[in-house]
Amino acid sequence: MKKLMKKQCQLLMCVLMSVSLAACARDFPVSPLTADEQKSEVELRGIDDSDAQLALASMYVLHNRIDDADGILTGLAVKDGKNPRVLAWKAANDCKKVGRRGPWLMGFDKLYLVRGCLADLDASLAVAPDDFVVQMVQMTTAADVDMFGSLERAAATRDRVDAMLKKQPDALPADTHAQFQVVAATIDRKQGQKDKAVARLALAAPLVKTESTRNQFVREQELLATR
């Protein structure tokens, strides 16, 4: 009986800790588009095509323009809801929408919504397990949310991409490879593997070709330096 009560108390403590985290509204500051991204934004806005609209929405998600992304992704989900990339990006943006919500009902509603967006994220990966874009969205979002085992699932995807790159070292363009190493470094850092994260950034450094990837690289470098 005492062991059962102890387990129940431990479970309750985990739930209360999750509720405490979920009850806090999180800030998602908008980051400016790079010069190249500004040009792309103008071009993509003028194209009435699902792929172009998804490219625009994904750029907005990455820069925390959550409402702009939501308007596009909601429409795409209606028109092309079975597209795993649409599902992945919408799930990523939905997780940000949930994260910025203020506390209500002690955060229990947020827990439910977080589970929902993470489930959609997992579903997109299940449909397209080898789609690199879906893999990157899943890793980035799952590691950022870091609830309900999402960090471990992000690490599993990281390991799959690592295995693919071991067999096919040139499978990704240089800048794309750098983006993966930065995201993987974030997962390593969150798992307490600082040395691995530092090694990944050293590998990524000479591969960086764009301003947006450079910004991601520097941001992760700064976070590692504070640990």
N, C-alpha and C positions, 0 to 999 in steps of 0.2 A: 504493500500500500504506500509506504513512504517513497519507494522508488518511482511509483506511478505518479504520485503528487509532485515529486521533483521534476520528472519529465514534463508534466503539464505546466509547471511553473516556468521551466526553461522555454517551452513553446510559447507561452503567454508573453514572456519577455521579448522573444524574437518578434512576435506580432506587434507589440507595443513600440519596439524600436523602429520597425518598418512604418508604422503609423506616424511616429514622430517625424521620420524623414519625409513621408508623403505629405504631411500637413504643412510643410514649409514651401512657400512659393519661391521658385528659383528664377533668377534673372538671366535672360538670354540677350545680351547686348548685340545690336546689329553691327556687323563688321562691314567696312566699305568694300565695294567691288574693286578689283584691280583694273588697270587701264584696259587690258585685253578683255576682261569680263564685262566691262561697260560697253565695249564694242559688240560683244556677243549678245548682250541683253537687247540692244537696239535691233540687231538683226533677227533674233529669235522672236521678239514681239511682233515682227511683221510677217511671220510665217504661220499660216493656219494649218498646222500639221501636228499630230500627236507626239511624234518624236521630238520635234522642236519645242513644243510646250513642256514636255517632260524634262528636257535639258534646261529650260528656263526655270522650272519649278525646283529642280535639284540644286541649281545655283542659289536660289533663294533660301532653300533649306540650309545649305552650308553656311550662309551668311546670316542666319537667324531672322530672315524676313518671313516670319512664320505665317502671318496672315496672307501675304502675297502668294506664298507657296500653297497655302490651304485652298485658296480660291481656284487655282489651276488644278491641283491634285484631286479635288472633289469632283470636278468635271471629268477628268481623265478616268477616275474610278468608275464613273457611270458608263463612259464610252468604251473603256478598255480595262475593265476590272480584273481580267484574268492575266494581264501582263504582270509578271513577277517584279519587274522593275518599278512599275506604277505602285504595286502593293508595298514594295520595300520603302520607296521614298515617302509614300503616304504614312506608313507606319512610323518612320523616323520623325516626320513632322508632327504626327499625332502625339508622339512621346514628348516632344518639346511643348506642344500645346498643354498637355497634362502637367508637365513640370512647372509651368509658369502660373498655374492656378493657385489661388489662395486657399487657406485651410477651410474645410467645411465638413461637418460630421466627423471631426477628429482625423480627417484624412482618409477615412475608409473608402470614400468615393474615388479618391485618387489612386488608392491601391488597386481598385477594380479596373480603373481606366489604364493604369500602367500595365497590368496583366494583359489587357486587351491589345494594346499597341505592340507589346512584346510578342504576343501570340501571332499577330499579323506579320510581324517581322520574321518569326520562325517559319511561318507558312510560306512566305515568299522564298525563303532559302530551300524549303522542302521541295517546292516546285522547280526551282532552278539551282540546284546545289553547286553547279560548276560555272555559274554566271559570275564573272569577276565583279561586276558592278553591284550585284545583289550581295555578294560576299563582303564587299567593302562597306556598304550601307549597314549590313547586319553587324559587322565587327565594330564599326564606329558608334552606332547607336546603343548596342547591347553593352559595350564597355562604359559608355557615358552614363547610362541609366544604372547599371550595376545593382540590380535587384532581382529576386526570384531566380538566382542562378544564371543571370544573363551574361555576367563576366566570364563564367566558365564556358558558356556556349560560344562567346566571342573568341575565346582562346582555342576552342576546338576548330573553329573556322580558320583562325591564324595558322594552326598546325597543318591544316589541309593545304593551304596556299604555300606554306613553307615546303611541304613535301612535293608539291607541283613544281616549284621553282628549283628544287634540288635536281629534279629529273629534266626540267626544261629551263635552264638559267636565263635564256634569252626570250622567254615567253612574253614578257611585258616590256613596253617601251621604257626608257630610262626614268622619265619623270613619273610615270605610273608606278614603276617599281619603288621609287622613292616614297610615293604616297603610301604604299602598302607598308613599307618599313616604319614609317612614322606612326601609322595606326597600330601596327604590331608592337612598337615601342611603348605606346600608351597602355596597351594590355599588359605588357611585361611589367611596367611601372606599377600599375594597379595591383598586380599580383605579388609585388614586393621583390621583383627580379630586376633591380636597378642596373646591375652589370650587363645583363642581356639587353636592356633598353638602350644603354649607352652604346653598346656594340652595334645595335641596329642603326642608330643615328649616324654613327661613323660610316656605316655602309651606305646610308642614304645620301649623305652630304654631297659626294661627287655626281650623284645621279639627278639632283634637283635642276630643273630646267625652266620652271615657270615661277612667277611671283607668288601665285596662290599657294603652290607647294612650299616655296621658301617660307611663307608666313606660317604655314602649319608646322614646318620643321622648327622654326625659331620658337614657336609657342610651346611645343613639346620639350624642347631643349631647356626653356626657362622653368617649366614645371619640374623637370628632373633635377635642376639645380637647387630647387627649394626643399628637396627631400633629404 
